[in-house]
Amino acid sequence: MAPMNRTTYIEKCALDTPVPISASNQSALNDAFKHKSGLVRTLLVLSMLVPLFCLALITAPIYALTFIFYGRPPITPTVSNLFRYTVLVFSYPHVRPYSRMMILYVILRKLLLIPIFGVGWHLDEMLYGGELDKQEIISPVFLISGARSGSTTTGHLLDNDPQFVSPAGVMTLFPFLWLWKTISYFSRLGLLPSPESFSAAVIAKVSKDAPEFVARHEFDPLKPDTFEVPWLVNRGFFQIGPEFEADEMIKAVPVSDKNIDVEMWDDFVSYTDRIMRKVLCFNCKRSGKNRIMIKGHFLAVAKTLEAKYPNSRFITVVRDPAKRLESLLNFMIANRLLIVETPLIPTIRDVLAIGEAITRLELDYMREEENFFASGGRRKTCIQFAEYVANTKSAVAKCYAVINEDGQVPKEILSAIERGREEHKNRSKMKYRIKLSLGEFGIDEEKFKKLCKK
């Protein structure tokens, strides 16, 4: 089933009159976004098209040749999709002129990146294609849950298991094995920063540019992160925001319904298979790890992955729906500080559009999640976020009843749980400045809770 339409949402979930945005929240929005769209910053962002254009000019003839042999990579958008969004830019009356210009910039940048990323992907196939095909994908673990459910924390914990190897966030942003190997080689020689130095520098930069994002998300570029987001940024149109209203936002992030864009999700399955093989190829010889764990919200292809990998395992983390939705909506506001180079301060109309789109998506996601995890026997399990917080060992034991044949929790995981407890005691509680209520997003909380119970 597809997400509910706008008429049904207004009837069954929306407030007749949205709660006005509080003065404190409006002040927080103004402070967070005001520095992001200045003239100097805008010119600097636009100037990045110049080196991209030069690099695209160099790689375009190479890509035209390699395309004949390897076809379109699953990380590059289709030209028809870029054309569709170009038409949309001029057809939506509510798009502000500045946003219109910057969305056109994103479209042009995506177009220029097609030959650059295309050659990068094809180079892996030329250099390592045979080796990648020989990689054996053994009982992969897919941690697929709704956003803001606690899956990142769970994924970081499972990453301590010595049998697992996972694609780090930065690896999925630049998914090229030849690049990973080159950087690793020069880093070992001391000619490039160590992984630890690189991670610290990136976290510091992101913390400065998008503090609300870092406050809400356990961000580390060298740890497993939401697997599909970098791919959506490259292949899809994840940057699309409330300027295009709820229907287009849903099409840009179809996390639960593969039928919204079948071609895109078919690309994602191909991409996932290749990335798993690349990660195994990159890590196995050095670490001996031979099993993949991937974390994300790609429920739309869960059934496809289940059929493709018969020995795969699936884990989800569930949380109180109303609390998760409120957390997700505020996170989506903060997320725009990171994924959109020059976002404008969200208007009331923008906030309501985000509320509508995400609520419609999440209601569908929860229904599909329940259906998927209701079947599957010992290959699937569901843990409660509340249990994970109250009794982490018990929740993790449920995970390993599915992950390992003997159900044993590795000692490294138990040690990581103890370290986490000590770190949590000494960690100061993060304070969010942007904290809109469901009512401020135009959502009737009681109606939403009733829909979740059906």
Disulfide bonds with the S-S distance in Angstrom:
none
